[in-house]
């Protein structure tokens, strides 16, 4: 599986040979690929599917567009320790695995998002901590050690990091559409019932322009410039994030989008200070963090939803 | 809350417990030496009990020697700021963020709840905190009392004040009637607007619109604000809101709605243009608010007591009032005070009004011709000087303009140009009297600006055209006030 790392456009012959080897040795993997249900697919809705299939059909493994990919790098200082660990697991495992090398791909998808795929045959049902700049989320590989997730690209050149146990995979992609989008993100750790709500151009609750995790809308809609979409990352136990993205660069409408954060008072958080981080484009043009230290109401208010109206500022599109 | 009480404790104990003891303060140039007992040090100022009494010395100008000297690194400047939600949560964060970037500080915002926020500035190299600003959303009448009693260090808001409080206009806003984008709006006259507010016009069909009953949305306690357009202050049945954002959302979604909000809070609604019975109307835009041509312009103040603020806070205030802060202020929806230029060609409407107002009167016609001849090769600046009701005293926004214009001249922004202070009056009374009055006002504004200008290669001149170019109808008090003005033109 290490062939991805050596994939080079200029050595087509080598690639073909490697592909052949991959095909032969990858028979086990093919059954894995048939698995259409990644454990932690986050909003990887039907919009993304055509792109995925066209790449997977002809070859046993997804081949990312070479121009958008950089080789997988492993953090050198930690390497020796890591080599030993998988070896041990390997010996214990009954089923023979051809290789323990983890690989990851990042494929540009509609609305300046990126579809991330991780294939870590020795990390089944394992936590993967995914990072892009200030955004952190925990996702989980499935029974085959695979994970597919979708993330908005926050800049034209994005770098993703995957922490898989002691392993670190880093990969970059170019997303030329990225500067057209504005993002707002809410990050937290643990079981917090936090929700990001966007009310586009005067939309009221539950109307069409109300975008939140209950009505996240699709990136396809955003790629047409007609509205934003929300991606929720993480499963709400580890590091989670909600990211709202709006195609500000191509929006036909002028006006404002109101952004409100809601938190539910639960058995776990009542009477406590909840911590979260909000990211919003600040005066300097990049995502600026705000630390949230909000004292939740007491435990007699369990089930109540509190609204934080002033945490995020309205997103302003075009000026009057 | 915990943090706030901890900070309060720190503030209580630090100056007294750490800093009692003999000190010798020497000015940096060695010209003055003071001996005494240090009573407090707030990170910037030494208060020393000396043989001459209690003295306060700026820490930036002296060296401290002796066992009583504080460790300057252990001190954090702290400032408590109160203001409306829009300024605390909308305006302060970008101002502090850009200020921090300029000074090379690290900026961090900590959101505690919708009313309380903490901003911290720190040294990125050492991680040491340099300043803590506690922000609180408060808009009541008592904030200025709290400022006087030093419970607050800075107050942001619309309320102007006098006395020991120093105030600066840091941004502009305006009161604007709004309707939904779907409202088939046409211009209404001021008296129609007044009747809409009082409920005497209760259906849009009266104004030639569809047969829809008018739904009125108002902010709690807005009677006083509406006084200028709506002298009777009698308001019809209205849906009351606490928060201008909620009001604007309600109006934006309902074609039958009419509301009144600050310009900065229009949201997805649109302004309803209103004017006088003579047909002159001034829509609320960035330019008409900057030039105060729009009648309900409201300056937003930054107020503080005296100059005894820590240096980093003083630097921040200086930044917030500077021309560099103007794009930041504009980016969050307020109207900035940057000095813009409006070419003569873009003022066709105003010139047409002047021609129409002159009518068949040959003297008036000549005055308009002279004015057009003098101004047609010049640009108008957005900064305009207006006067308080029935007085020759400049209003707060105009007083701030004296500083802004002279600062810009001293900066060299107008080097090599001629600036014309052009006086205009309302049309009440005889034309020659109005001409003299407008000339006198223009002379006094020119003198106020010239007094602050240090020998710059700029020619400051005066022109006056009396009632030749009305901007609003003279049938209302605010209309006359809009007309009495000194414009600034440049060539």
Interface residues (C-beta under 8 A of the other chain):
Chain A: X199 X201 X202 X204 X255 X256 X258 X278 X282 X283 X284 X288 X289 X290 X291 X292 X293 X294 X295 X308 X309 X310 X311 X313 X314 X316 X319 X320
Chain B: X1 X3 X85 X88 X89 X90 X93 X94 X95 X97 X98 X101 X107 X108 X109 X110 X111 X112 X113 X114 X117 X137 X243 X245 X249 X252 X253 X266 X267 X268 X269 X285 X286 X328 X331 X332 X333
